[in-house]
């Protein structure tokens, strides 16, 4: 299960991309000051620091801004990746568990509805992904077994027989060319090695040494 972190820590929301004038206007409304009295706004990891002319800094939660909700909804809407969608779900659970009090009324429920609305699409994709991963695992197991068989051959005849055997078995994994390629590559490498030791001239040179 993905680690539960906030939307900002997970990179789903980036306050630095927000339009400064709009941020100032929203912050001014929240803390009830005129926008021109805001001297500076700094984005901290967990909150916004607001410097007001003639006053101490005030702090505002990111989650109280409509920009936050808009970005979160957009991220959910535009997500097309199964893994990222699961990460978003973990982030939303974190938000509900630890930061619900900072959200305006109904904002969290909007996020939850948006995520659940898109869930059926990713349930289908997730099922396909799991099938694909299982298929790849099956292919890698065949690959490992084949490499062990070829590695154990001590002459060209034995190597050719084993290669013919694993090649027939490998027809089942025609949809995984990268798996078959590694077996073919190792066969040719092993063939070169054994062809040298099977060469009578090579063996004679070895005996003379």
C-alpha positions as CSV (number, residue, x, y, z in Angstrom):
1,X,0.0,0.0,0.0
2,X,1.4,3.5,-0.9
3,X,2.7,5.6,2.0
4,X,0.3,8.1,3.3
5,X,1.6,11.6,2.9
6,X,0.0,15.0,2.2
7,X,-0.9,16.3,-1.3
8,X,1.9,18.8,-1.1
9,X,4.5,16.4,0.2
10,X,3.6,13.9,-2.5
11,X,4.0,16.6,-5.2
12,X,0.3,16.5,-6.3
13,X,0.0,20.2,-5.5
14,X,2.7,22.8,-6.1
15,X,1.8,26.2,-4.6
16,X,4.7,27.9,-6.4
17,X,2.7,27.5,-9.6
18,X,-0.2,29.6,-8.2
19,X,-0.9,33.1,-9.6
20,X,0.5,35.5,-6.9
21,X,-2.2,38.1,-7.1
22,X,-5.0,35.5,-6.7
23,X,-3.1,34.0,-3.7
24,X,-2.8,37.5,-2.1
25,X,-6.5,38.2,-2.6
26,X,-7.6,34.9,-1.1
27,X,-5.2,35.2,1.8
28,X,-6.3,38.8,2.5
29,X,-10.0,37.6,2.6
30,X,-9.1,34.8,5.0
31,X,-7.2,36.9,7.5
32,X,-9.5,39.9,6.9
33,X,-6.9,42.5,5.9
34,X,-6.7,44.7,2.8
35,X,-4.5,43.1,0.1
36,X,-2.2,46.1,-0.1
37,X,-1.2,45.6,3.6
38,X,0.3,42.2,2.8
39,X,4.0,42.8,2.4
40,X,5.1,39.2,1.5
41,X,3.8,35.7,1.2
42,X,6.1,32.7,1.7
43,X,5.2,29.1,1.1
44,X,6.4,26.8,3.9
45,X,6.1,23.0,3.8
46,X,3.0,22.9,6.0
47,X,1.6,26.4,5.9
48,X,1.7,29.9,4.3
49,X,3.6,32.6,6.1
50,X,2.0,36.1,5.6
51,X,3.9,39.3,6.5
52,X,1.6,42.2,7.1
53,X,2.8,45.8,7.3
54,X,3.4,46.8,10.8
55,X,2.4,43.4,12.3
56,X,3.8,40.0,13.0
57,X,3.6,37.2,10.5
58,X,0.3,35.4,10.3
59,X,0.0,31.8,9.2
60,X,-2.6,30.4,6.8
61,X,-3.3,26.8,5.9
62,X,-2.9,25.9,2.3
63,X,-6.1,23.9,2.5
64,X,-8.2,27.0,3.3
65,X,-7.6,28.4,-0.2
66,X,-9.9,27.5,-3.1
67,X,-6.7,27.2,-5.2
68,X,-5.8,24.1,-3.2
69,X,-9.2,22.4,-3.8
70,X,-9.1,23.3,-7.6
71,X,-5.6,21.8,-8.0
72,X,-6.5,18.7,-6.1
73,X,-9.7,18.1,-8.2
74,X,-7.7,18.7,-11.4
75,X,-5.0,16.2,-10.4
76,X,-7.7,13.6,-9.7
77,X,-9.5,14.4,-13.0
78,X,-6.3,14.3,-15.1
79,X,-4.7,11.2,-13.6
80,X,-4.3,8.4,-16.1
81,X,-1.9,6.1,-14.3
82,X,-3.0,3.3,-12.0
83,X,-0.1,3.6,-9.6
84,X,-0.4,7.4,-9.4
85,X,-4.1,7.0,-8.7
86,X,-3.4,4.7,-5.8
87,X,-0.9,7.2,-4.5
88,X,-3.5,9.9,-4.7
89,X,-5.9,7.8,-2.7
90,X,-3.2,7.4,0.0
91,X,-2.7,11.2,0.0
92,X,-6.4,11.8,0.4
93,X,-6.7,9.4,3.3
94,X,-3.8,11.3,4.9
95,X,-5.6,14.6,4.3
96,X,-8.8,13.3,5.9
97,X,-7.0,11.8,8.8
98,X,-4.7,14.6,9.8
99,X,-5.8,17.9,8.1
100,X,-9.6,17.7,7.9
101,X,-10.0,20.6,10.3
102,X,-8.2,23.0,8.0
103,X,-10.6,22.4,5.0
104,X,-13.6,24.6,4.4
105,X,-16.9,22.8,4.7
106,X,-17.7,20.3,2.0
107,X,-14.2,20.5,0.4
108,X,-13.1,17.1,1.5
109,X,-16.3,15.5,0.5
110,X,-15.8,17.0,-3.0
111,X,-12.4,15.4,-3.2
112,X,-13.7,12.1,-2.0
113,X,-16.5,12.1,-4.5
114,X,-14.1,12.9,-7.4
115,X,-11.8,10.1,-6.4
116,X,-14.6,7.5,-6.1
117,X,-16.1,8.7,-9.4
118,X,-12.9,7.8,-11.2
119,X,-12.2,4.6,-9.3
120,X,-14.1,2.2,-11.6
121,X,-11.9,3.1,-14.5
122,X,-8.7,2.4,-12.5
123,X,-10.2,-0.8,-11.0
124,X,-10.3,-2.2,-14.6
125,X,-6.8,-0.9,-15.4
126,X,-5.5,-2.2,-12.1
127,X,-6.8,-5.7,-13.0
128,X,-5.0,-5.5,-16.3
129,X,-1.8,-4.3,-14.7
130,X,-1.9,-7.2,-12.2
131,X,-2.4,-9.7,-15.0
132,X,0.5,-8.1,-16.9
133,X,2.8,-8.3,-13.8
134,X,1.9,-11.9,-13.2
135,X,2.6,-12.7,-16.9
136,X,6.0,-11.0,-16.6
137,X,6.8,-12.9,-13.5
138,X,6.0,-16.2,-15.3
139,X,8.3,-15.2,-18.1
140,X,11.2,-14.3,-15.9
141,X,10.9,-17.6,-14.1
142,X,11.1,-19.4,-17.5
143,X,14.1,-17.2,-18.4
144,X,15.9,-18.0,-15.2
145,X,15.3,-21.7,-15.6
146,X,16.5,-21.6,-19.2
147,X,19.7,-19.7,-18.4
148,X,20.5,-22.3,-15.7
149,X,20.0,-25.1,-18.2
150,X,22.2,-23.5,-20.8
151,X,24.9,-22.5,-18.2
152,X,25.2,-26.2,-17.2
153,X,26.1,-27.4,-20.7
154,X,29.7,-28.5,-21.2
155,X,29.8,-29.2,-25.0
156,X,28.1,-27.8,-28.1
157,X,25.9,-30.9,-28.7
158,X,24.4,-30.6,-25.2
159,X,24.1,-26.8,-25.6
160,X,22.2,-27.1,-28.9
161,X,19.9,-29.8,-27.5
162,X,19.1,-27.7,-24.5
163,X,18.6,-24.6,-26.6
164,X,16.2,-26.4,-28.8
165,X,14.3,-27.5,-25.7
166,X,14.1,-24.0,-24.2
167,X,13.2,-22.4,-27.5
168,X,10.2,-24.6,-27.9
169,X,9.1,-23.7,-24.4
170,X,9.8,-20.1,-25.1
171,X,7.2,-20.0,-27.9
172,X,4.7,-19.5,-25.1
173,X,6.3,-16.2,-24.2
174,X,6.3,-14.6,-27.7
175,X,4.5,-11.7,-26.1
176,X,7.6,-11.0,-23.9
177,X,10.4,-10.5,-26.5
178,X,12.7,-9.0,-23.9
179,X,12.6,-12.2,-21.9
180,X,13.4,-14.4,-24.9
181,X,16.1,-12.0,-26.1
182,X,18.1,-12.5,-22.9
183,X,18.0,-16.3,-23.4
184,X,19.1,-16.0,-27.0
185,X,21.9,-13.7,-26.1
186,X,23.2,-16.0,-23.5
187,X,23.0,-19.0,-25.8
188,X,25.2,-17.2,-28.4
189,X,27.6,-16.2,-25.7
190,X,27.8,-19.7,-24.4
191,X,28.1,-21.1,-27.9
192,X,31.2,-19.0,-28.6
193,X,32.8,-20.1,-25.3
194,X,32.1,-23.8,-25.9
195,X,33.1,-23.7,-29.6
196,X,36.6,-22.7,-28.5
197,X,36.9,-25.6,-26.1
198,X,35.4,-28.0,-28.7
199,X,38.0,-26.9,-31.3
200,X,40.6,-29.7,-31.6
201,X,43.3,-27.1,-32.4
202,X,42.3,-25.1,-29.3
203,X,42.5,-28.3,-27.2
204,X,45.9,-29.2,-28.6
205,X,47.2,-25.7,-27.8
206,X,45.9,-26.2,-24.3
207,X,47.6,-29.5,-23.9
208,X,50.9,-28.1,-25.1
209,X,50.8,-25.5,-22.4
